[in-house]
Amino acid sequence: MSKPITKKQLSDFWCEEYAQKNHCCLCGNRGLIDTRGKVFTPAGFECGAVVFCICPNGRTWKKLNPKALENM
């Protein structure tokens, strides 16, 4: 059984892999990633969604309003 990832580990991972000049390369600092109508399986099934980003903005938004995605 593996140990759960810590907040520091997640933050370090995001900084190392997805931060460019203190901006998130995944969501553009919006806190949301919207792939609806843009992501499809090889068979053509649409699998896009709106999700919170792993960046500080996305994690904060999810913590403060976890139901925010229901309105999108």
C-alpha positions as CSV (number, residue, x, y, z in Angstrom):
1,M,0.0,0.0,0.0
2,S,1.4,3.4,-1.0
3,K,1.4,6.5,1.1
4,P,-0.9,9.4,-0.1
5,I,0.8,12.3,-1.7
6,T,1.4,15.4,0.6
7,K,0.4,18.9,-0.3
8,K,4.1,19.8,-0.5
9,Q,4.8,17.0,-2.9
10,L,1.9,18.1,-5.1
11,S,3.1,21.7,-5.0
12,D,6.6,20.7,-5.8
13,F,5.5,18.5,-8.7
14,W,3.3,21.3,-10.1
15,C,6.2,23.8,-9.8
16,E,8.7,21.5,-11.5
17,E,6.5,20.2,-14.3
18,Y,3.7,22.8,-15.1
19,A,4.8,26.2,-13.8
20,Q,6.4,28.7,-16.2
21,K,7.4,32.1,-14.7
22,N,4.8,31.5,-11.9
23,H,2.0,30.8,-14.3
24,C,0.2,27.4,-14.8
25,C,0.8,25.8,-18.2
26,L,-2.3,23.6,-17.7
27,C,-5.0,26.2,-17.0
28,G,-3.4,29.6,-17.6
29,N,-4.0,30.5,-13.9
30,R,-7.8,30.1,-14.3
31,G,-8.0,27.2,-11.9
32,L,-10.1,25.1,-14.3
33,I,-9.2,22.9,-17.2
34,D,-12.0,22.6,-19.8
35,T,-11.5,19.9,-22.5
36,R,-15.2,19.6,-23.5
37,G,-15.4,19.2,-27.3
38,K,-11.7,18.9,-27.6
39,V,-10.7,15.4,-26.3
40,F,-11.8,12.2,-27.9
41,T,-10.8,8.5,-27.7
42,P,-9.5,6.8,-30.8
43,A,-13.0,5.4,-31.4
44,G,-14.4,8.9,-31.4
45,F,-16.0,8.9,-28.0
46,E,-15.9,12.4,-26.4
47,C,-14.2,12.2,-23.0
48,G,-13.6,15.9,-22.3
49,A,-14.7,17.4,-19.0
50,V,-14.3,20.5,-16.8
51,V,-12.1,19.8,-13.9
52,F,-10.2,21.7,-11.2
53,C,-6.5,22.2,-12.0
54,I,-3.8,20.9,-9.7
55,C,-2.3,24.5,-9.5
56,P,-2.8,26.6,-6.4
57,N,-5.7,28.4,-7.9
58,G,-7.5,25.2,-8.8
59,R,-6.9,23.6,-5.4
60,T,-8.1,26.8,-3.6
61,W,-11.2,27.0,-5.7
62,K,-12.0,23.3,-5.1
63,K,-11.5,23.8,-1.4
64,L,-13.7,26.9,-1.1
65,N,-16.4,25.8,-3.6
66,P,-16.3,22.1,-4.4
67,K,-19.7,22.3,-6.2
68,A,-18.6,25.1,-8.6
69,L,-18.3,22.7,-11.5
70,E,-21.9,21.7,-11.3
71,N,-22.9,25.0,-12.8
72,M,-20.7,24.8,-15.8
